[in-house]
Amino acid sequence: MLPEKSLQIFISYSRVNQQFAIRLACELKSAGFCVWMDQFDIPTGARWDEEIEKALRECQIFLFIMTPASITSQNAKDEVGYAIDHGKRVLPVLLEDCEVPL
């Protein structure tokens, strides 16, 4: 079994909460965790959708920053659906009060 800090963490969030997501990713990285976030890990000129799919396939932990904006974002819904369908560990982070989606 892999040590917990070596597991790839995919961070899903709404652009509205980008500052918090970046701060969280930086804190996790500085604590030694392996974090993937679109703002840091999609190379310039790469196809966004292909990079997202690749990162989702490779991650072991799906961290979802939950806010009213993120639970209504179609991109975030697609990412959550993928994570659930593929048996990823889902780690919800409730940043703002919102209805937890089904």
Order of alpha helices (4+ residues) and beta strands (2+ residues): beta-alpha-beta-alpha-alpha-beta-alpha-alpha-beta
